[in-house]
Amino acid sequence: MHDYRQLVSLNGRIAVVLGASSGIGQASAHALGQFGAHVICADHDAAGAQATAEQIAAGGGSAEHRAVDAASGADILALAEQVLVRHGQVDVAVSTPALNIRKRILDYTDDEFDQVMNLNLKGAFHFLRAFGRPMTQRRCGSLILCSSMRAVTLEPGLGIYAASKAGIAQLVKGFAAEVGEYGVRVNAVMPSIIETRLTAPLKERRDIYDTYAAHTVFNRWGQASEVGAAVAFLASDAASYVTGSSLSVDGGWTAIDGPPTGLTQTRPSQ
């Protein structure tokens, strides 16, 4: 019989979280730390990354922090090299940073397109390459990216962002196919509307907040902790047969066509 409690344990694992200063990245770092991993909290916001690491340590966990520009391939590679020198291994690597410039495609400039793609998609490529290489050499590891339900459903003004997130989903599949023989798993989480610092302006507009909430089957926004829990699952041996997937953490947004209102109540069959 399996010890299922042990399957979710991350004791002794070395985990890197890029984007750890806030939101989903911060929640992921906390979740991994509480399950026993030593967490390297990385972010361009060095003070924020330090604060997250200190919070993990204050809760009885183990963490450190690094200042990293997620749009810089050189910075990401340097981070991987530093972690390997200091710890000798990387067991889990998570990347969550993203940029959304909400504009219609006809209004996009080349520079804005490059900003979104360089961070969201090219950054994901740099991340997979930098951390995937040492994992294939050790023949184990879990890589986790952050896609979005916008990879499959969107609205005007989100075309470029959605393309970058759909690209991440395909990178995950492609890389999973390439590194599976080395025992390395590659997955993504695919959140819908989550309450974070970046979505705070939307929350302040009650009409928008309620409209988005109504697109989920729960009629509410998600919490960053709910995505962090999914990240911890994908990082653990409980997900040992899960790779190449984008795990929806969207409150059912992509399961239904529009708000679940005005439905006739049905009684379960006996």
VOLUM-434261 format. One line per field, with one value per atom (N, C-alpha, C): y, z, x; residue in one letter. Coordinates in Angstrom, 1 decimal, always signed. Last residue first. Layout:
north = (Y,...) $
up = (Z,...) $
east = (X,...) $
resn = (a,...) $
// end
This chain:
north = (+8.8,+7.9,+6.6,+11.7,+10.5,+9.6,+15.0,+13.8,+12.6,+17.4,+16.6,+15.3,+20.7,+19.3,+18.4,+23.9,+23.0,+21.6,+25.6,+24.9,+23.9,+28.6,+27.2,+26.6,+31.2,+30.9,+29.5,+31.1,+31.6,+31.2,+30.7,+29.6,+30.2,+32.7,+32.6,+31.5,+30.8,+31.9,+31.7,+27.7,+28.7,+29.9,+25.9,+26.3,+27.4,+25.4,+24.2,+24.6,+27.5,+26.9,+25.7,+28.0,+29.0,+28.4,+26.4,+26.0,+26.9,+27.6,+27.6,+27.2,+27.1,+28.2,+28.3,+25.6,+26.1,+27.3,+23.1,+24.2,+24.4,+22.2,+21.9,+23.2,+21.0,+22.4,+22.2,+18.5,+19.0,+20.4,+17.1,+17.6,+18.2,+14.7,+15.5,+15.9,+12.6,+13.8,+14.6,+10.7,+10.2,+11.4,+12.0,+11.3,+10.8,+13.6,+13.8,+13.1,+12.9,+12.6,+12.7,+14.0,+12.6,+12.1,+17.5,+16.4,+15.0,+19.6,+19.4,+18.1,+19.4,+19.1,+18.9,+20.3,+18.9,+18.5,+22.9,+21.9,+20.5,+23.9,+23.9,+22.9,+23.8,+23.0,+22.9,+25.7,+24.3,+23.4,+28.0,+27.5,+26.1,+28.3,+28.0,+27.4,+28.9,+27.8,+27.4,+31.2,+30.0,+28.8,+33.2,+32.7,+31.4,+32.4,+32.9,+32.4,+33.3,+32.4,+33.1,+34.8,+34.8,+33.8,+33.2,+34.0,+33.9,+31.3,+32.7,+33.5,+28.8,+29.1,+30.5,+28.6,+27.9,+28.2,+31.9,+30.6,+29.9,+34.2,+33.2,+31.9,+35.7,+35.0,+34.0,+37.1,+36.0,+35.1,+38.9,+37.9,+36.7,+40.5,+39.9,+38.7,+41.5,+40.6,+39.8,+43.1,+42.0,+41.0,+44.9,+44.0,+42.8,+46.2,+45.6,+44.6,+47.2,+46.1,+45.4,+47.8,+48.1,+46.9,+46.6,+47.9,+48.3,+44.5,+44.2,+45.5,+45.7,+45.1,+44.9,+46.4,+47.4,+46.9,+43.7,+44.6,+45.7,+42.1,+42.2,+43.1,+42.3,+42.8,+42.9,+41.2,+42.7,+43.2,+39.0,+39.3,+40.8,+36.7,+37.9,+38.1,+35.5,+35.2,+36.6,+33.9,+35.2,+35.0,+31.0,+32.0,+33.3,+29.2,+29.9,+30.7,+26.5,+27.4,+28.1,+25.3,+25.6,+26.6,+22.8,+24.2,+24.2,+20.6,+20.9,+22.4,+18.0,+19.4,+19.7,+15.8,+16.2,+17.7,+13.6,+15.0,+15.2,+11.2,+11.2,+12.6,+11.1,+11.4,+11.5,+10.9,+9.7,+9.9,+13.4,+12.4,+11.2,+15.5,+15.1,+14.0,+15.7,+15.6,+15.1,+16.0,+14.9,+14.7,+18.3,+17.1,+15.9,+20.2,+19.8,+18.6,+20.1,+19.8,+19.4,+20.9,+19.6,+19.2,+23.4,+22.4,+21.0,+24.8,+24.5,+23.4,+24.9,+24.1,+23.8,+26.7,+25.4,+24.4,+28.9,+28.2,+26.8,+29.6,+29.2,+28.5,+30.5,+29.3,+28.8,+32.8,+31.8,+30.5,+34.3,+33.9,+32.8,+34.6,+33.9,+33.4,+36.2,+34.9,+34.0,+38.6,+37.9,+36.5,+39.2,+38.9,+38.2,+39.4,+38.5,+38.2,+41.0,+40.0,+39.1,+42.6,+43.3,+42.3,+40.7,+41.7,+42.4,+37.5,+38.6,+39.7,+33.9,+35.3,+36.3,+30.6,+31.5,+32.9,+29.4,+28.8,+29.6,+31.0,+30.2,+29.6,+32.0,+32.9,+32.1,+30.5,+30.1,+30.9,+30.2,+30.9,+30.3,+29.1,+29.5,+30.3,+28.9,+29.4,+29.9,+25.8,+27.1,+27.6,+23.6,+24.1,+25.6,+20.6,+22.0,+22.4,+18.4,+18.8,+20.3,+15.5,+16.9,+17.3,+13.5,+13.7,+15.2,+13.1,+12.2,+12.3,+14.8,+14.1,+13.0,+15.8,+15.2,+14.4,+17.0,+15.8,+15.1,+19.1,+18.0,+16.8,+20.7,+20.0,+18.9,+21.5,+20.8,+20.1,+22.8,+21.5,+20.7,+25.3,+24.4,+22.9,+26.5,+26.7,+25.6,+25.8,+25.4,+25.4,+27.0,+25.5,+25.0,+29.7,+29.0,+27.5,+30.3,+30.4,+29.6,+29.9,+29.1,+29.1,+31.9,+30.5,+29.6,+34.1,+33.9,+32.5,+33.9,+33.7,+33.5,+34.4,+33.2,+32.9,+36.7,+35.6,+34.3,+38.4,+38.0,+36.7,+38.6,+38.4,+37.9,+39.2,+37.9,+37.6,+41.8,+40.7,+39.3,+43.2,+43.2,+42.0,+42.9,+42.3,+42.2,+44.4,+43.0,+42.3,+46.9,+46.3,+44.8,+47.3,+47.3,+46.6,+47.4,+46.3,+46.2,+48.1,+48.5,+47.3,+47.6,+47.2,+47.8,+48.1,+49.2,+48.9,+45.8,+46.9,+48.1,+44.3,+44.0,+45.1,+46.2,+45.5,+45.3,+45.6,+46.5,+45.6,+45.2,+45.0,+46.0,+43.6,+44.9,+44.8,+41.6,+41.8,+43.3,+39.5,+40.8,+40.8,+37.3,+37.5,+39.0,+34.7,+36.1,+36.2,+32.0,+32.6,+34.0,+28.9,+30.3,+30.8,+26.6,+27.2,+28.6,+23.5,+24.9,+25.4,+21.1,+21.7,+23.1,+20.3,+19.3,+19.8,+20.8,+21.5,+20.5,+20.6,+20.1,+21.0,+21.9,+20.7,+20.1,+24.3,+23.2,+21.9,+26.2,+26.2,+25.0,+25.5,+25.6,+25.5,+25.5,+24.3,+24.3,+28.2,+27.2,+25.9,+29.4,+29.7,+28.7,+28.3,+28.0,+28.3,+29.5,+28.1,+27.7,+32.2,+31.7,+30.2,+32.3,+32.6,+32.1,+31.9,+30.9,+31.1,+34.3,+33.0,+31.9,+36.2,+36.2,+34.8,+35.6,+35.5,+35.5,+36.1,+34.7,+34.6,+38.2,+38.1,+36.6,+38.4,+38.6,+38.4,+38.2,+37.0,+37.2,+39.1,+39.6,+38.5,+38.6,+38.0,+38.7,+38.2,+39.2,+38.7,+35.7,+36.1,+37.2,+34.1,+34.9,+35.4,+31.1,+32.2,+33.0,+28.9,+29.7,+30.7,+26.7,+27.1,+27.8,+27.1,+26.6,+27.0,+28.4,+27.1,+26.5,+30.8,+29.8,+28.4,+32.3,+32.6,+31.5,+31.3,+31.0,+31.2,+32.5,+31.1,+30.6,+35.2,+34.7,+33.2,+35.4,+35.6,+35.1,+35.0,+34.1,+34.2,+37.3,+36.0,+34.9,+39.3,+39.2,+37.9,+38.8,+38.6,+38.5,+39.5,+38.1,+37.8,+42.2,+41.3,+39.9,+43.1,+43.2,+42.3,+42.5,+41.8,+41.9,+42.1,+42.8,+42.1,+40.1,+41.3,+42.3,+37.0,+38.0,+39.3,+34.0,+34.8,+35.8,+31.9,+32.9,+33.9,+28.7,+29.9,+30.8,+26.6,+27.5,+28.6,+23.4,+24.6,+25.4,+21.8,+22.1,+23.3,+21.2,+20.8,+21.1,+22.3,+20.9,+20.4,+25.0,+24.3,+22.8,+25.6,+25.6,+24.9,+25.3,+24.4,+24.4,+27.5,+26.1,+25.1,+29.7,+29.4,+27.9,+29.6,+29.5,+29.1,+30.0,+28.8,+28.6,+32.6,+31.5,+30.2,+34.0,+34.0,+32.9,+33.4,+33.0,+33.0,+34.6,+33.2,+32.7,+37.5,+36.7,+35.2,+38.1,+38.4,+37.4,+37.2,+38.4,+38.6,+35.2,+34.8,+36.0,+34.7,+35.5,+35.4,+31.5,+32.8,+33.5,+29.3,+29.9,+31.3,+26.2,+27.6,+28.1,+23.8,+24.4,+25.8,+20.8,+22.2,+22.7,+18.5,+19.0,+20.5,+17.7,+17.5,+18.0,+17.1,+17.2,+16.9,+17.2,+17.7,+17.9,+14.9,+15.6,+16.0,+13.5,+14.9,+15.7,+10.9,+11.3,+12.8,+10.6,+10.8,+11.2,+10.1,+11.4,+11.7,+7.6,+8.8,+10.1,+5.0,+6.0,+7.3,+2.2,+3.5,+4.3,-1.2,+0.0,+1.2) $
up = (-8.8,-7.6,-8.0,-10.2,-10.3,-9.2,-8.8,-9.1,-9.2,-10.3,-9.1,-9.6,-11.5,-11.7,-10.5,-12.2,-11.1,-11.5,-15.1,-14.4,-13.4,-15.0,-15.3,-14.5,-14.6,-15.3,-15.6,-15.2,-14.6,-15.3,-15.5,-15.3,-14.5,-18.3,-16.8,-16.6,-20.9,-20.3,-18.9,-21.1,-22.1,-21.6,-19.1,-19.4,-20.5,-18.6,-18.7,-19.2,-18.1,-19.4,-19.6,-15.4,-16.4,-17.8,-13.2,-14.2,-15.3,-11.7,-11.2,-12.2,-12.7,-13.2,-12.7,-13.2,-11.9,-12.1,-15.3,-15.1,-13.7,-16.2,-15.2,-15.0,-18.9,-18.4,-17.4,-19.3,-19.1,-18.6,-19.4,-20.7,-20.5,-16.8,-17.6,-18.9,-14.2,-14.9,-15.5,-12.5,-13.9,-14.7,-10.1,-10.8,-12.2,-8.3,-9.7,-10.6,-5.9,-6.1,-7.6,-5.8,-6.4,-6.5,-6.6,-5.8,-6.5,-8.3,-7.9,-7.2,-8.5,-9.7,-9.3,-5.8,-6.3,-7.5,-5.9,-5.0,-5.4,-7.8,-8.1,-7.2,-6.3,-7.5,-8.0,-4.3,-4.0,-5.2,-5.9,-5.2,-4.8,-6.5,-7.6,-7.0,-4.0,-4.7,-5.9,-3.3,-2.6,-3.3,-4.8,-5.2,-4.5,-5.4,-4.5,-5.0,-7.8,-7.1,-6.3,-7.6,-8.0,-7.2,-8.1,-7.3,-8.0,-9.0,-8.9,-7.9,-9.5,-8.1,-7.9,-12.2,-11.7,-10.2,-13.6,-13.0,-12.4,-14.5,-15.6,-15.0,-12.3,-12.8,-14.0,-12.0,-11.1,-11.6,-14.1,-14.2,-13.2,-13.0,-14.3,-14.5,-10.6,-10.6,-11.9,-11.6,-10.7,-10.7,-13.2,-13.8,-12.9,-11.2,-12.3,-13.0,-9.4,-9.0,-10.1,-9.6,-10.4,-10.2,-8.0,-7.6,-8.4,-9.5,-8.3,-7.8,-11.3,-11.8,-10.6,-9.7,-10.3,-10.8,-8.9,-7.9,-8.6,-10.4,-10.8,-9.8,-9.2,-10.6,-11.0,-6.7,-6.8,-8.2,-7.1,-6.9,-6.9,-7.5,-6.7,-6.4,-10.8,-9.4,-8.8,-13.3,-12.6,-11.1,-14.0,-14.6,-13.8,-14.6,-13.8,-14.6,-15.2,-16.1,-15.3,-14.8,-14.2,-15.1,-16.6,-16.3,-15.5,-16.7,-16.7,-16.5,-17.0,-17.4,-17.5,-15.5,-15.8,-16.1,-16.3,-16.0,-16.4,-17.1,-15.9,-15.4,-19.6,-18.6,-17.2,-21.3,-21.2,-20.1,-21.2,-20.5,-20.3,-22.8,-21.6,-20.7,-25.0,-25.2,-24.0,-24.0,-25.0,-25.1,-22.6,-21.9,-22.7,-24.6,-23.8,-23.0,-25.8,-26.6,-25.7,-23.6,-24.3,-25.1,-23.1,-22.0,-22.7,-25.4,-25.0,-23.9,-25.4,-26.4,-26.0,-23.2,-23.2,-24.2,-24.3,-23.1,-23.0,-26.3,-26.6,-25.5,-24.8,-25.6,-26.0,-23.9,-22.9,-23.6,-26.2,-25.4,-24.5,-27.0,-27.9,-27.1,-25.0,-25.1,-26.0,-25.5,-24.2,-24.4,-28.0,-27.9,-26.6,-27.4,-28.4,-28.2,-25.7,-25.1,-26.1,-27.0,-26.3,-25.7,-26.6,-27.4,-26.5,-24.9,-25.2,-26.0,-24.8,-24.6,-24.9,-24.2,-24.3,-24.0,-24.1,-24.8,-25.0,-22.7,-23.8,-24.6,-20.6,-21.9,-23.0,-18.6,-19.3,-20.6,-18.7,-18.4,-19.1,-17.3,-18.5,-18.1,-15.8,-15.5,-16.9,-15.3,-15.8,-15.5,-13.8,-13.8,-14.3,-13.7,-14.2,-14.3,-11.7,-12.1,-12.5,-11.9,-11.7,-12.2,-13.2,-12.4,-12.3,-14.2,-14.6,-13.6,-14.1,-12.9,-13.1,-16.7,-16.3,-15.0,-16.6,-17.5,-17.1,-14.8,-14.5,-15.3,-16.3,-15.1,-14.6,-18.4,-18.7,-17.4,-17.2,-17.8,-18.0,-16.6,-15.5,-16.0,-19.1,-18.0,-16.9,-20.6,-21.0,-19.9,-19.2,-19.4,-19.8,-19.3,-18.0,-18.2,-22.0,-21.3,-20.0,-22.4,-23.1,-22.4,-20.8,-20.4,-21.1,-22.1,-20.8,-20.3,-24.4,-24.5,-23.1,-23.2,-24.0,-24.1,-21.4,-21.2,-21.9,-22.2,-20.8,-20.8,-25.0,-24.4,-23.0,-25.4,-25.8,-25.2,-24.3,-23.9,-24.2,-25.8,-24.3,-23.8,-28.5,-28.0,-26.5,-28.4,-28.8,-28.2,-27.9,-26.9,-27.2,-30.3,-29.0,-27.9,-32.2,-32.2,-30.9,-30.8,-31.4,-31.4,-31.3,-30.7,-31.5,-32.6,-31.8,-31.2,-33.7,-34.6,-33.9,-31.3,-32.1,-33.1,-28.4,-29.6,-30.5,-25.2,-26.4,-27.6,-22.4,-22.9,-24.0,-21.8,-22.3,-23.1,-19.3,-20.2,-20.6,-18.4,-18.7,-19.6,-15.8,-17.0,-17.2,-13.8,-14.2,-15.6,-12.9,-13.0,-13.6,-12.7,-13.2,-13.5,-10.8,-11.1,-11.6,-10.3,-10.8,-11.3,-8.2,-8.7,-9.2,-7.8,-8.0,-8.6,-8.5,-8.5,-8.8,-6.8,-7.5,-7.5,-5.3,-6.1,-6.9,-4.0,-3.5,-4.2,-5.2,-3.7,-3.2,-7.9,-7.1,-5.6,-8.5,-8.6,-7.8,-8.1,-7.3,-7.3,-10.1,-8.7,-7.8,-12.4,-12.1,-10.6,-12.3,-12.3,-11.9,-12.5,-11.3,-11.2,-15.0,-13.9,-12.6,-16.6,-16.6,-15.4,-15.9,-15.6,-15.6,-17.0,-15.5,-15.1,-19.7,-18.9,-17.4,-20.4,-20.5,-19.7,-18.8,-19.2,-19.2,-17.7,-19.2,-19.7,-15.0,-15.7,-17.2,-13.3,-14.3,-15.1,-9.8,-11.1,-12.1,-6.7,-7.6,-9.0,-4.3,-5.4,-6.2,-1.0,-2.1,-3.1,+0.8,+0.5,-0.7,+3.3,+2.1,+2.0,+5.1,+4.8,+3.4,+7.8,+6.6,+6.3,+9.9,+10.2,+8.9,+9.3,+9.5,+9.7,+8.8,+10.0,+10.3,+6.2,+7.4,+8.7,+4.8,+4.8,+6.0,+5.2,+5.7,+5.8,+4.0,+5.4,+6.0,+1.3,+1.9,+3.5,+1.0,+0.9,+1.5,+1.3,+2.2,+2.2,-0.9,+0.4,+1.4,-2.9,-2.9,-1.5,-2.4,-2.3,-2.2,-2.9,-1.5,-1.3,-5.6,-4.6,-3.2,-8.2,-6.9,-5.8,-9.9,-10.1,-8.9,-7.9,-8.5,-8.9,-6.2,-7.1,-7.7,-3.6,-4.0,-4.9,-3.1,-3.6,-4.2,-0.5,-1.6,-1.9,+0.4,+0.6,-0.7,+1.1,+0.2,+0.7,+2.7,+3.1,+2.2,+2.4,+2.1,+2.3,+2.8,+3.8,+3.6,+0.4,+1.6,+2.7,-1.5,-1.6,-0.3,-0.6,-0.6,-0.6,-0.9,+0.4,+0.5,-3.7,-2.8,-1.4,-4.5,-4.8,-3.9,-3.6,-3.0,-3.3,-5.2,-3.8,-3.1,-7.7,-7.4,-6.0,-7.5,-7.7,-7.4,-5.5,-6.3,-6.3,-5.2,-5.0,-5.8,-5.5,-4.6,-4.3,-7.2,-5.8,-5.0,-9.7,-9.6,-8.2,-9.6,-10.3,-10.3,-7.3,-7.8,-8.3,-6.9,-7.3,-7.8,-4.4,-5.3,-5.6,-3.4,-3.7,-4.8,-0.9,-2.3,-2.3,+1.7,+1.1,-0.3,+1.4,+2.3,+1.5,+0.2,-0.6,+0.3,+0.2,+0.9,-0.1,-1.2,-1.3,-0.6,-0.5,-1.9,-2.1,+2.2,+1.8,+0.3,+2.1,+2.7,+2.3,+0.9,+0.1,+0.7,+0.8,+1.8,+1.1,-0.8,-0.9,+0.4,+0.0,+0.0,+0.0) $
east = (-32.6,-32.5,-31.8,-31.0,-31.8,-31.6,-31.2,-30.4,-31.3,-33.2,-33.1,-32.3,-32.4,-32.7,-32.4,-33.3,-32.8,-33.3,-32.4,-33.4,-32.8,-30.5,-30.6,-31.7,-29.8,-31.1,-31.3,-26.2,-27.4,-28.7,-23.3,-24.3,-25.5,-22.0,-22.4,-23.5,-20.4,-21.1,-21.5,-20.3,-20.3,-21.1,-17.9,-19.2,-19.2,-15.3,-16.2,-17.5,-13.7,-13.6,-14.5,-14.5,-14.7,-14.7,-14.1,-15.0,-15.3,-12.1,-13.4,-14.5,-9.6,-10.3,-11.8,-7.2,-7.5,-8.4,-6.2,-7.1,-7.4,-3.0,-4.1,-4.9,-1.8,-2.1,-3.3,+0.8,-0.6,-0.6,+3.1,+2.6,+1.2,+2.4,+3.3,+2.7,+1.9,+1.3,+2.4,+2.8,+2.4,+1.7,+3.3,+4.4,+4.1,+2.0,+1.8,+2.8,+3.0,+1.6,+1.2,+5.5,+5.4,+4.0,+5.0,+5.2,+5.1,+4.4,+5.8,+6.0,+1.6,+2.4,+3.9,+1.0,+0.6,+1.5,+2.0,+2.6,+2.2,+0.2,+1.6,+2.3,-2.2,-2.1,-0.6,-1.6,-1.8,-1.7,-1.5,-0.3,-0.4,-4.2,-3.2,-1.9,-5.1,-5.7,-4.9,-3.7,-3.4,-4.0,-5.0,-3.6,-3.3,-8.4,-7.4,-6.0,-10.9,-10.0,-9.0,-14.2,-12.8,-12.0,-17.4,-16.4,-15.1,-19.3,-19.6,-18.7,-18.6,-18.7,-19.2,-18.3,-19.5,-19.7,-17.6,-17.2,-18.4,-18.7,-18.2,-17.8,-19.2,-20.3,-19.9,-16.8,-17.1,-18.2,-17.0,-16.0,-16.3,-19.1,-19.2,-18.2,-18.0,-19.2,-19.4,-15.9,-15.7,-16.8,-17.3,-16.4,-16.1,-18.8,-19.5,-18.6,-16.8,-17.7,-18.4,-13.6,-14.8,-15.8,-11.7,-12.2,-13.5,-10.8,-11.7,-12.3,-9.2,-10.4,-11.4,-7.0,-7.8,-9.1,-6.0,-6.7,-7.5,-4.5,-5.9,-6.7,-2.0,-2.1,-3.6,-2.4,-2.0,-2.3,-5.2,-3.7,-3.6,-7.5,-7.3,-5.8,-7.9,-7.4,-7.2,-9.6,-9.5,-9.1,-7.9,-8.8,-8.6,-4.8,-5.8,-6.7,-3.3,-4.0,-5.1,+0.1,-1.2,-1.9,+1.9,+1.5,+0.3,+4.8,+3.4,+3.2,+7.0,+6.8,+5.3,+9.4,+8.0,+7.9,+12.0,+11.6,+10.2,+13.1,+12.4,+11.9,+14.1,+15.0,+14.4,+11.9,+12.8,+13.9,+10.9,+10.2,+11.1,+11.8,+12.6,+12.0,+10.1,+11.5,+12.3,+7.5,+7.8,+9.3,+7.8,+7.5,+7.8,+8.2,+9.3,+9.1,+5.6,+6.8,+7.9,+3.9,+3.7,+5.0,+5.0,+4.9,+4.8,+4.6,+6.0,+6.0,+1.8,+2.5,+3.9,+1.5,+0.8,+1.5,+2.8,+3.3,+2.8,+1.0,+2.4,+3.0,-1.1,-1.3,+0.1,+0.2,-0.2,-0.5,+0.6,+1.7,+1.4,-2.1,-1.2,+0.1,-3.1,-3.6,-2.7,-1.6,-1.4,-1.9,-2.9,-1.4,-1.1,-5.7,-5.2,-3.7,-7.2,-6.3,-5.6,-9.0,-7.9,-6.9,-11.9,-11.1,-10.1,-11.2,-12.1,-11.3,-10.9,-10.5,-11.6,-9.7,-10.9,-10.5,-7.2,-8.3,-9.5,-5.5,-4.9,-6.0,-6.9,-6.9,-6.2,-6.3,-7.4,-7.6,-2.7,-3.9,-5.1,+0.4,-0.4,-1.6,+3.3,+1.9,+1.4,+5.1,+4.9,+3.5,+7.4,+6.0,+5.9,+9.1,+9.1,+7.7,+10.8,+9.5,+9.5,+13.0,+12.7,+11.3,+15.7,+14.5,+14.3,+18.3,+17.2,+16.0,+20.3,+20.1,+19.0,+20.1,+21.4,+21.2,+17.6,+17.8,+19.1,+18.2,+17.2,+17.4,+19.9,+20.4,+19.5,+18.0,+19.2,+19.8,+15.8,+15.6,+16.9,+16.7,+16.5,+16.2,+17.1,+18.1,+18.0,+14.8,+16.2,+17.2,+12.7,+12.8,+14.2,+13.6,+13.4,+13.5,+13.5,+14.8,+14.7,+10.7,+11.7,+13.0,+9.7,+9.4,+10.3,+10.6,+11.1,+10.8,+9.2,+10.6,+11.2,+6.6,+6.9,+8.4,+6.7,+5.8,+6.2,+8.8,+8.7,+7.8,+8.6,+9.9,+9.8,+5.9,+6.4,+7.8,+5.6,+4.8,+5.4,+7.6,+7.6,+6.8,+6.8,+8.0,+8.1,+4.4,+4.4,+5.6,+5.5,+4.6,+4.5,+7.0,+7.6,+6.7,+5.0,+6.0,+6.7,+1.8,+3.1,+4.0,-1.7,-0.4,+0.8,-4.0,-3.4,-2.1,-4.8,-4.6,-3.9,-5.4,-4.2,-3.8,-6.2,-6.6,-5.4,-4.7,-5.0,-5.4,-3.2,-4.5,-4.9,-0.5,-0.8,-2.1,+0.7,-0.5,-0.6,+3.3,+2.9,+1.7,+4.4,+3.8,+3.4,+6.0,+5.9,+5.2,+6.3,+5.0,+4.9,+7.9,+8.0,+6.6,+9.6,+8.3,+8.6,+11.2,+11.4,+10.0,+12.6,+11.4,+11.7,+15.3,+14.2,+12.9,+18.5,+17.2,+16.2,+21.7,+20.6,+19.4,+23.7,+24.0,+22.9,+23.6,+22.8,+23.1,+25.4,+25.1,+24.4,+25.4,+26.7,+26.4,+22.7,+23.4,+24.7,+22.1,+21.4,+22.2,+23.7,+23.9,+23.3,+22.6,+23.9,+24.2,+20.0,+20.2,+21.6,+20.8,+20.1,+20.2,+21.9,+22.8,+22.1,+19.6,+20.7,+21.7,+18.3,+17.7,+18.8,+20.0,+19.7,+19.1,+20.0,+21.3,+21.0,+17.4,+17.9,+19.1,+15.2,+16.6,+17.0,+12.7,+12.8,+14.2,+13.1,+12.5,+12.5,+15.8,+14.9,+14.4,+16.2,+16.3,+15.3,+17.6,+17.1,+17.3,+16.7,+17.6,+16.9,+16.6,+16.0,+17.1,+15.5,+16.5,+15.9,+14.2,+14.1,+15.3,+12.2,+13.6,+13.5,+9.7,+10.3,+11.7,+8.5,+9.2,+9.8,+7.5,+6.6,+7.2,+9.8,+9.1,+8.0,+10.4,+11.3,+10.6,+8.4,+8.5,+9.3,+9.0,+7.7,+7.7,+11.5,+11.4,+10.1,+10.7,+11.6,+11.5,+9.1,+8.5,+9.4,+11.1,+9.9,+9.3,+12.7,+13.2,+12.1,+10.9,+11.4,+12.0,+10.7,+9.5,+9.9,+13.3,+12.7,+11.5,+13.5,+14.4,+13.8,+11.8,+11.5,+12.3,+12.4,+13.0,+12.9,+12.9,+12.0,+12.8,+12.8,+13.5,+12.4,+13.5,+12.5,+13.1,+14.0,+14.8,+13.7,+13.1,+12.6,+13.6,+13.1,+13.9,+13.6,+9.9,+11.0,+11.8,+7.7,+9.0,+10.2,+5.3,+5.4,+6.8,+5.8,+5.1,+5.1,+7.2,+7.9,+7.2,+5.1,+6.2,+7.0,+3.5,+3.0,+4.1,+5.1,+4.6,+4.2,+5.4,+6.6,+6.2,+2.8,+3.5,+4.7,+2.4,+1.6,+2.2,+4.2,+4.4,+3.6,+3.0,+4.4,+4.6,+0.5,+0.6,+2.0,+1.4,+0.5,+0.7,+5.0,+3.6,+2.8,+7.6,+7.4,+5.9,+8.3,+7.9,+7.6,+9.2,+8.0,+7.5,+10.3,+10.5,+9.2,+11.4,+10.2,+10.5,+12.9,+13.1,+11.7,+13.7,+12.7,+13.0,+14.9,+15.3,+14.4,+13.7,+13.7,+14.2,+13.4,+14.7,+14.8,+10.0,+11.1,+12.4,+7.5,+8.7,+9.9,+4.8,+5.9,+7.0,+3.0,+2.9,+4.0,+3.7,+3.8,+3.7,+3.2,+4.6,+4.7,+0.5,+0.9,+2.4,+0.3,-0.1,+0.4,+2.0,+1.9,+1.6,+0.5,+1.3,+1.0,+0.8,+0.0,+0.9) $
resn = (q,q,q,s,s,s,p,p,p,r,r,r,t,t,t,q,q,q,t,t,t,l,l,l,g,g,g,t,t,t,p,p,p,p,p,p,g,g,g,d,d,d,i,i,i,a,a,a,t,t,t,w,w,w,g,g,g,g,g,g,d,d,d,v,v,v,s,s,s,l,l,l,s,s,s,s,s,s,g,g,g,t,t,t,v,v,v,y,y,y,s,s,s,a,a,a,a,a,a,d,d,d,s,s,s,a,a,a,l,l,l,f,f,f,a,a,a,v,v,v,a,a,a,a,a,a,g,g,g,v,v,v,e,e,e,s,s,s,a,a,a,q,q,q,g,g,g,w,w,w,r,r,r,n,n,n,f,f,f,v,v,v,t,t,t,h,h,h,a,a,a,a,a,a,y,y,y,t,t,t,d,d,d,y,y,y,i,i,i,d,d,d,r,r,r,r,r,r,e,e,e,k,k,k,l,l,l,p,p,p,a,a,a,t,t,t,l,l,l,r,r,r,t,t,t,e,e,e,i,i,i,i,i,i,s,s,s,p,p,p,m,m,m,v,v,v,a,a,a,n,n,n,v,v,v,r,r,r,v,v,v,g,g,g,y,y,y,e,e,e,g,g,g,v,v,v,e,e,e,a,a,a,a,a,a,f,f,f,g,g,g,k,k,k,v,v,v,l,l,l,q,q,q,a,a,a,i,i,i,g,g,g,a,a,a,k,k,k,s,s,s,a,a,a,a,a,a,y,y,y,i,i,i,g,g,g,l,l,l,g,g,g,p,p,p,e,e,e,l,l,l,t,t,t,v,v,v,a,a,a,r,r,r,m,m,m,s,s,s,s,s,s,c,c,c,l,l,l,i,i,i,l,l,l,s,s,s,g,g,g,c,c,c,r,r,r,r,r,r,q,q,q,t,t,t,m,m,m,p,p,p,r,r,r,g,g,g,f,f,f,a,a,a,r,r,r,l,l,l,f,f,f,h,h,h,f,f,f,a,a,a,g,g,g,k,k,k,l,l,l,n,n,n,l,l,l,n,n,n,m,m,m,v,v,v,q,q,q,d,d,d,f,f,f,e,e,e,d,d,d,d,d,d,t,t,t,y,y,y,d,d,d,l,l,l,i,i,i,r,r,r,k,k,k,r,r,r,i,i,i,n,n,n,l,l,l,a,a,a,p,p,p,t,t,t,s,s,s,v,v,v,a,a,a,v,v,v,d,d,d,v,v,v,q,q,q,g,g,g,h,h,h,r,r,r,v,v,v,l,l,l,v,v,v,q,q,q,e,e,e,a,a,a,l,l,l,a,a,a,l,l,l,i,i,i,d,d,d,a,a,a,g,g,g,s,s,s,a,a,a,a,a,a,d,d,d,v,v,v,a,a,a,r,r,r,h,h,h,e,e,e,a,a,a,s,s,s,g,g,g,g,g,g,g,g,g,a,a,a,a,a,a,i,i,i,q,q,q,e,e,e,a,a,a,t,t,t,a,a,a,q,q,q,a,a,a,g,g,g,a,a,a,a,a,a,d,d,d,h,h,h,d,d,d,a,a,a,c,c,c,i,i,i,v,v,v,h,h,h,a,a,a,g,g,g,f,f,f,q,q,q,g,g,g,l,l,l,a,a,a,h,h,h,a,a,a,s,s,s,a,a,a,q,q,q,g,g,g,i,i,i,g,g,g,s,s,s,s,s,s,a,a,a,g,g,g,l,l,l,v,v,v,v,v,v,a,a,a,i,i,i,r,r,r,g,g,g,n,n,n,l,l,l,s,s,s,v,v,v,l,l,l,q,q,q,r,r,r,y,y,y,d,d,d,h,h,h,m,m,m) $
// end
